[in-house]
Amino acid sequence: MRRPMGRNQLWHHVAKHFGLRLPRRPLTTGHSTPLDFVHDAIAHPGRRIAVWANRSGLKTLCASIVAALEHQFGVSPLSSRVLAGSEAQARNLYAYWLRWCERVLRGRLRGRPGRALTRLDNGDFEILTASARRVRGGKVQRIYRDEEDEIPEAVSAASVGMLASRPPVTARSIVTSTWHRAGGPMGRLVAEAARRGFRLHKWNVWETLQRCGPERHEHGRNCRTCPLGPVCLAKARREDPRARVGAAADCEGLLAIDDAIGMLREWSLQQWQAEAECRRPALAGRVYPQFDRSMHVIDGPAWRRGLPTYRAVDWGLRDFVCLWAQVDPAGAVRVTEEYRAQDATTHDNAREIARRDAARPIEATYCDPAGRSRSDQTGYSNVEVFAAAGIPCRYRLDRWARTVQNGVGLIRAALRPAAGRPRLFVAAGCRQLIAAFEAYRLRKVNDAYVDEPVKPQEPWEHPMDALRYLMVNVAAPTGAEARPMGYS
């Protein structure tokens, strides 16, 4: 049997020998498909790959196909391991693997497959329990991390130490997950994929849903009464505003429409957008669930000549953050640039900010009032050091401005006002601030969220605090003051 090299060849090979017609048509701009993932993994056997996809989105199934194909056509000893948040989750992938042992790997088996280990004539395939001891075992060439968001981070990081290339086989990790948690492991991997050497594949429910045929939708007549109709039509109209038939009419996946309807009935719209459409992580417990990249992030140049420019500064113990923002005549705030430094002196930060703004007029610099406290070592405050560098700082000491919930409320209102358009936008280059918006969490009391950010919350609190200082100075209602309420 010859190794399939082309994308179409691979699709026919999987259809014939695995009995699966993998989805191969992306329905969302910028998305790939399950077939693209499998083809990438087989065509580039040394590439590290991550998949962000929907619930019931064929992630585990496709990872098992990759594993089977590598052992089917592999000629060198190849040791592969499955790591998941629980043994039950790892067994999902292993159960698919056992099916492929009967279909395509029968000639390579050395004895009957075990409950957690299969030996082949060109390697082995085994489940790892998510424990620090197991992931410090022998060296392997493949680790399949299934549902990355559910694996303890220390275990996931330690598992990388098991990887060891064995020429001509280059060791690699293949990571698959739904993005469940803001600020979780999958969120960081999505944000840092290129830096960490991963090729990221992304697809959602529309790339994996079964086709809705004309006999079901009746050329759009039944879309108005179908439970999936509102989100299905909305998806179609994002591509073509005149669409009369939902997006499912163009799907070619394996997820049953009735199963998708069951999810939609049980989930909130926010959960559907997070776990089915993969727009963003789940919103529960986030300080700013109103933030949406598609609505609030500016692609392209954000700074505009002629508008006043402001700076906002947060002095952390180790982290320093400065944000630049402009306010237009309608009162909309546009954060155009960010600067973050770790373990730098106040003098170094002041010099860097002054250098950046040497030819740019700055209306004002707002900061944390804590910056006026004098250092025990130098005898100078951060505010004094900045002033000496030609950067005078302003801050508010009134009770209203220093109440965290008031600043949080201003940001929420600007992101998603009760009436009118959003009034807060962020340049795409402000990656730290965007990540903070999606990861900044509320505190829990008795397993219920209270409307108060977790403190401390490294590294997300510093960009969020700097933005809060900006908003209470440039966007606060005039004449606001705190008054005690109650009976006299």
VODORO-847130 format. One line per field, with one value per residue (C-alpha): x, y, z; residue number from 0. Coordinates in steps of 0.02 Angstrom, whole numbers, plus 50000, padded with zeros to 5 digits. Example, Ala and Ser with C-alpha at 12.3 -4.5 7.8 and 13.67 -1.06 7.14 Angstrom:
REM residues 2
east <- (50615/50684);
north <- (49775/49947);
up <- (50390/50357);
nr <- (0/1);
END
This chain:
REM residues 488
east <- (50000/50074/50082/49951/50038/49911/49761/49635/49732/49727/49540/49507/49626/49538/49368/49417/49518/49447/49268/49259/49227/49323/49255/49363/49273/49300/49143/49224/49358/49527/49472/49545/49458/49484/49557/49681/49740/49766/49852/49967/50016/50055/50138/50248/50294/50410/50286/50209/50023/49881/49695/49564/49393/49216/49140/49103/49211/49310/49470/49501/49446/49565/49710/49683/49685/49850/49922/49861/49927/50097/50112/50034/50166/50306/50469/50565/50523/50394/50337/50174/50083/49910/49895/49729/49652/49585/49609/49428/49465/49624/49525/49414/49562/49623/49451/49464/49642/49580/49459/49602/49703/49568/49551/49723/49855/49814/49972/50083/50015/50127/49999/49827/49808/49799/49682/49811/49957/49973/50136/50173/50317/50369/50337/50202/50052/50003/49889/49972/49876/49890/50013/50182/50261/50197/50250/50428/50447/50543/50578/50449/50430/50245/50133/49949/49881/49692/49583/49730/49620/49583/49763/49851/49977/50123/50088/50072/50236/50326/50269/50373/50527/50480/50501/50661/50694/50761/50831/50749/50597/50580/50487/50333/50173/50000/49878/49689/49559/49405/49449/49348/49431/49485/49667/49685/49817/49729/49705/49891/49933/49817/49899/50078/50066/50192/50318/50305/50327/50150/50049/49872/49719/49547/49373/49200/49028/48997/49149/49095/48904/48807/48730/48549/48473/48331/48211/48240/48253/48137/48236/48233/48049/48087/48233/48109/48042/48199/48274/48444/48373/48420/48606/48612/48535/48643/48798/48741/48701/48873/48939/48792/48667/48534/48544/48375/48442/48546/48732/48698/48642/48826/48902/48981/49030/48988/48901/48716/48602/48490/48641/48685/48504/48516/48670/48589/48435/48539/48671/48661/48700/48867/48912/48860/48972/49117/49106/49018/49066/49236/49221/49301/49317/49172/49122/49074/49180/49257/49265/49232/49118/49066/49236/49230/49380/49269/49189/49324/49491/49553/49649/49773/49837/49747/49832/49751/49836/49745/49665/49729/49841/49848/49954/49901/50028/50022/50173/50181/50306/50393/50285/50266/50130/50097/49952/49930/49753/49660/49487/49386/49258/49116/49203/49260/49424/49550/49697/49832/49991/50057/50223/50259/50424/50476/50607/50654/50694/50578/50717/50728/50540/50536/50676/50588/50422/50506/50599/50438/50351/50495/50400/50222/50125/50046/49895/49918/49987/49874/49939/49905/49906/50020/50159/50174/50245/50432/50551/50644/50801/50807/50703/50608/50434/50393/50296/50449/50563/50444/50427/50617/50615/50490/50335/50221/50089/49912/49807/49643/49627/49439/49343/49240/49392/49484/49337/49381/49200/49173/49317/49261/49086/49153/49249/49098/48985/49108/49126/48940/48833/48647/48613/48723/48887/49038/49151/49309/49424/49596/49729/49770/49951/49904/49915/49941/49786/49679/49734/49698/49521/49490/49574/49537/49432/49306/49328/49226/49141/49050/49070/48978/49059/49057/49079/49259/49419/49538/49687/49829/49803/49968/49998/49825/49791/49923/49852/49677/49726/49813/49656/49550/49658/49635/49447/49415/49509/49448/49278/49207/49043/49076/49034/49033/49060/49026/48885/48835/48661/48541/48432/48487);
north <- (50000/50167/50315/50447/50614/50734/50804/50719/50556/50559/50594/50442/50334/50377/50351/50180/50108/50199/50213/50401/50546/50684/50861/50953/51118/51269/51375/51513/51633/51587/51412/51246/51076/50905/50844/50990/50943/50758/50802/50929/50803/50667/50777/50863/50726/50840/50984/51025/51049/51118/51108/51226/51158/51135/51008/50846/50920/50764/50821/50658/50554/50645/50631/50442/50436/50530/50406/50257/50327/50362/50183/50114/50192/50215/50121/50173/50127/50254/50268/50365/50416/50489/50617/50690/50771/50603/50422/50417/50556/50470/50310/50399/50418/50243/50171/50244/50177/50000/50015/50060/49913/49799/49893/49953/49898/49714/49664/49766/49703/49605/49513/49574/49759/49785/49899/50039/49978/49915/49843/49848/49791/49974/50043/50057/50162/50190/50292/50403/50452/50638/50624/50703/50531/50455/50602/50585/50412/50346/50444/50445/50523/50569/50643/50671/50794/50778/50917/51025/51140/50996/50938/51011/51136/51064/50892/50960/51055/50905/50792/50892/50823/50648/50695/50635/50628/50466/50493/50500/50533/50708/50708/50818/50855/50857/50958/50959/51049/51155/51324/51309/51429/51608/51621/51432/51324/51321/51509/51534/51408/51496/51664/51597/51462/51541/51581/51404/51326/51260/51264/51307/51231/51298/51243/51249/51169/51228/51133/50974/50975/50852/50924/50981/50922/51004/50871/50940/51128/51135/51274/51380/51365/51256/51364/51483/51345/51238/51257/51278/51405/51570/51531/51434/51578/51705/51607/51602/51788/51834/51767/51823/51949/51889/51705/51620/51448/51413/51372/51188/51166/51184/51077/50908/50846/50701/50786/50746/50898/50832/50822/51002/51052/50962/51063/51227/51188/51149/51285/51473/51578/51624/51441/51401/51541/51477/51288/51266/51417/51440/51629/51647/51551/51526/51689/51626/51711/51842/52022/52083/51959/52105/52104/52027/52029/52042/52201/52287/52248/52367/52290/52405/52574/52633/52799/52951/53117/53265/53172/53198/53057/53000/52878/52767/52684/52543/52517/52333/52257/52170/52217/52390/52430/52587/52607/52742/52794/52925/52997/53054/53197/53073/53011/52842/52781/52693/52605/52616/52548/52455/52435/52305/52276/52153/52186/52354/52508/52658/52759/52631/52635/52825/52833/52708/52802/52970/52895/52831/52998/53111/53175/53147/53270/53191/53270/53189/53036/52953/52831/52729/52845/52718/52789/52940/52832/52856/52709/52652/52627/52783/52904/52954/52906/52836/52994/53101/52994/53012/53199/53217/53127/53254/53144/53227/53106/53140/53035/53047/53022/53041/52893/52868/52854/52736/52614/52471/52430/52606/52591/52416/52484/52621/52493/52377/52520/52576/52399/52366/52520/52498/52609/52657/52592/52532/52670/52570/52491/52409/52400/52223/52252/52268/52081/52089/52196/52088/51931/52016/52060/51876/51808/51931/51833/51869/51808/51661/51651/51491/51430/51584/51728/51899/52058/52088/52042/51915/52000/51969/51903/51897/51947/52009/52136/52263/52303/52303/52421/52540/52544/52578/52729/52794/52774/52856/53007/53026/52940/52965/53061/53237/53284/53103/53080/52946/52977/52863/52787/52726/52785/52930);
up <- (50000/49948/50066/50012/49985/49910/50002/49887/49891/50080/50083/49973/50075/50238/50158/50092/50235/50387/50324/50357/50238/50327/50308/50182/50148/50263/50285/50388/50328/50401/50455/50404/50411/50492/50326/50324/50499/50455/50292/50376/50509/50383/50251/50382/50508/50606/50628/50797/50773/50880/50845/50917/50872/50935/51052/50958/50820/50770/50858/50950/50801/50684/50807/50813/50622/50620/50745/50644/50479/50554/50615/50457/50344/50471/50444/50601/50781/50837/51018/51039/51197/51234/51374/51431/51583/51641/51597/51535/51410/51351/51324/51199/51082/51123/51081/50906/50895/50933/50787/50671/50738/50669/50504/50449/50576/50591/50497/50613/50780/50898/51000/51049/51098/51286/51384/51383/51275/51097/51032/50846/50738/50717/50890/51022/51071/51254/51367/51498/51653/51691/51836/51862/51885/51722/51613/51675/51601/51452/51294/51152/50980/50986/51121/51083/51211/51201/51275/51326/51430/51550/51577/51731/51665/51763/51690/51513/51528/51604/51462/51338/51424/51365/51183/51102/50915/50843/50668/50545/50658/50731/50898/50914/51010/50932/51039/51018/51123/51134/51211/51371/51491/51470/51522/51521/51436/51268/51269/51295/51159/51035/51076/51072/50938/50820/50957/51026/50854/50828/50668/50726/50642/50685/50637/50715/50708/50530/50466/50556/50544/50438/50279/50292/50129/50031/50094/50269/50244/50092/50009/50167/50212/50364/50423/50506/50620/50643/50819/50736/50614/50701/50719/50555/50455/50548/50496/50313/50313/50380/50215/50105/50177/50053/50104/50127/50176/50331/50326/50363/50183/50132/50271/50239/50412/50527/50675/50667/50650/50789/50905/50866/50901/51068/51114/51065/51170/51324/51306/51323/51169/51249/51273/51095/51029/51136/51120/50953/50847/50932/50928/51100/51265/51385/51469/51643/51776/51661/51719/51541/51450/51338/51251/51077/50960/50807/50877/50979/50896/50761/50616/50529/50590/50746/50785/50703/50677/50754/50901/51079/51141/51322/51421/51566/51681/51808/51921/51968/52087/51940/51791/51720/51592/51490/51370/51238/51191/51091/51118/50969/50970/51002/51161/51092/51166/51053/51137/51004/51083/51235/51324/51457/51545/51680/51813/51734/51838/51840/51757/51615/51588/51589/51459/51346/51353/51323/51174/51096/51115/51065/50912/50972/51081/51235/51316/51488/51577/51707/51836/51991/52143/52229/52120/52235/52377/52402/52380/52535/52430/52321/52422/52265/52208/52036/51998/52040/51931/51784/51813/51809/51640/51572/51600/51727/51792/51851/51969/52061/52249/52267/52333/52174/52060/52177/52191/52073/52029/51962/51839/51790/51759/51644/51540/51527/51475/51342/51273/51261/51300/51332/51181/51036/50968/51070/51135/51173/51043/51049/50913/50856/50907/51091/51117/51305/51331/51217/51309/51475/51420/51383/51540/51682/51808/51945/52124/52189/52359/52408/52228/52160/52066/52149/52048/52102/52008/52083/52164/52128/51952/51859/51723/51674/51810/51755/51581/51656/51796/51675/51568/51722/51770/51593/51594/51763/51701/51521/51523/51698/51715/51772/51951/52011/52197/52327/52452/52596/52576/52710/52852/52960);
nr <- (0/1/2/3/4/5/6/7/8/9/10/11/12/13/14/15/16/17/18/19/20/21/22/23/24/25/26/27/28/29/30/31/32/33/34/35/36/37/38/39/40/41/42/43/44/45/46/47/48/49/50/51/52/53/54/55/56/57/58/59/60/61/62/63/64/65/66/67/68/69/70/71/72/73/74/75/76/77/78/79/80/81/82/83/84/85/86/87/88/89/90/91/92/93/94/95/96/97/98/99/100/101/102/103/104/105/106/107/108/109/110/111/112/113/114/115/116/117/118/119/120/121/122/123/124/125/126/127/128/129/130/131/132/133/134/135/136/137/138/139/140/141/142/143/144/145/146/147/148/149/150/151/152/153/154/155/156/157/158/159/160/161/162/163/164/165/166/167/168/169/170/171/172/173/174/175/176/177/178/179/180/181/182/183/184/185/186/187/188/189/190/191/192/193/194/195/196/197/198/199/200/201/202/203/204/205/206/207/208/209/210/211/212/213/214/215/216/217/218/219/220/221/222/223/224/225/226/227/228/229/230/231/232/233/234/235/236/237/238/239/240/241/242/243/244/245/246/247/248/249/250/251/252/253/254/255/256/257/258/259/260/261/262/263/264/265/266/267/268/269/270/271/272/273/274/275/276/277/278/279/280/281/282/283/284/285/286/287/288/289/290/291/292/293/294/295/296/297/298/299/300/301/302/303/304/305/306/307/308/309/310/311/312/313/314/315/316/317/318/319/320/321/322/323/324/325/326/327/328/329/330/331/332/333/334/335/336/337/338/339/340/341/342/343/344/345/346/347/348/349/350/351/352/353/354/355/356/357/358/359/360/361/362/363/364/365/366/367/368/369/370/371/372/373/374/375/376/377/378/379/380/381/382/383/384/385/386/387/388/389/390/391/392/393/394/395/396/397/398/399/400/401/402/403/404/405/406/407/408/409/410/411/412/413/414/415/416/417/418/419/420/421/422/423/424/425/426/427/428/429/430/431/432/433/434/435/436/437/438/439/440/441/442/443/444/445/446/447/448/449/450/451/452/453/454/455/456/457/458/459/460/461/462/463/464/465/466/467/468/469/470/471/472/473/474/475/476/477/478/479/480/481/482/483/484/485/486/487);
END
